[in-house]
Every structure is written in C-alpha cells, then in structure tokens.
C-alpha cells in the first residue's frame, strides 16, 4: 500500500479477509484501499461493525481528502 498500488493491495487484502473477516488490521487496510480506489468502504460493515467503524474513522483521519 505504501507504493500506491491500491488494486494489488485490495486483491491481497480480500484474500486475507476471506480467511479472517474479523481481523482489524485487514479491515482497516481494506477500508483504506477502498477509499483510495473510490469504492464504498461501507461494503464491509456487515462483518464486524464496531471494528469497522473504528477503522473507517481512522482512515478518514489519515486521509481527510477521501471523505469529500
């Protein structure tokens, strides 16, 4: 993700998500990748709402331009 290869990161993160849908690091990184790709980060809400909400808030604080 540091290199800005968001599509590749999303693909790898989806593999991790399929193995453990409650992993907070995976959810945070998926939310971040989704925001950078212009996709709704809310697509992961049904899996772990409390963790996800925290992750989205963290992403918005790190990337305020994505919250437009």
PEMO-V355045 format. One record per residue. SS is DSSP state (@ for helix, = for strand, . for the rest). PHI is phi in degrees with one decimal (NA if undefined). BURIAL is 1 if it has 24 or more other C-alpha atoms within 12 Angstrom, else 0. Layout:
SS;PHI;BURIAL, SS;PHI;BURIAL
//
This chain:
.;NA;0, .;-62.6;0, .;-88.8;0, .;78.7;0, .;-91.9;0, @;-67.1;1, @;-63.5;0, @;-64.5;0, @;-62.0;1, @;-60.8;1, @;-60.3;0, @;-68.1;0, @;-68.2;1, @;-64.3;1, @;-62.5;0, @;-65.2;0, @;-61.8;1, @;-64.7;0, @;-82.7;0, .;-151.4;0, .;-71.8;1, .;-107.2;0, .;-69.6;1, @;-64.5;1, @;-67.2;0, @;-63.2;1, @;-62.1;1, @;-63.2;1, @;-70.2;1, @;-64.5;1, @;-61.8;1, @;-63.4;1, @;-61.4;1, @;-59.9;1, @;-61.3;1, @;-69.4;1, .;-90.8;0, .;75.5;0, .;-100.4;0, .;-70.3;0, @;-69.1;1, @;-69.3;1, @;-64.0;0, @;-103.0;1, .;-59.0;0, .;-65.8;0, .;-90.7;0, .;-158.9;0, @;-56.7;0, @;-65.4;0, @;-64.3;0, @;-62.6;1, @;-59.1;0, @;-63.9;0, @;-65.2;1, @;-63.4;1, @;-61.4;0, @;-63.2;0, @;-61.0;1, @;-64.1;0, @;-72.2;0, @;-79.9;0, .;-131.0;0, @;-60.2;0, @;-67.4;0, @;-77.9;0, @;-95.4;0, .;-63.4;0
//
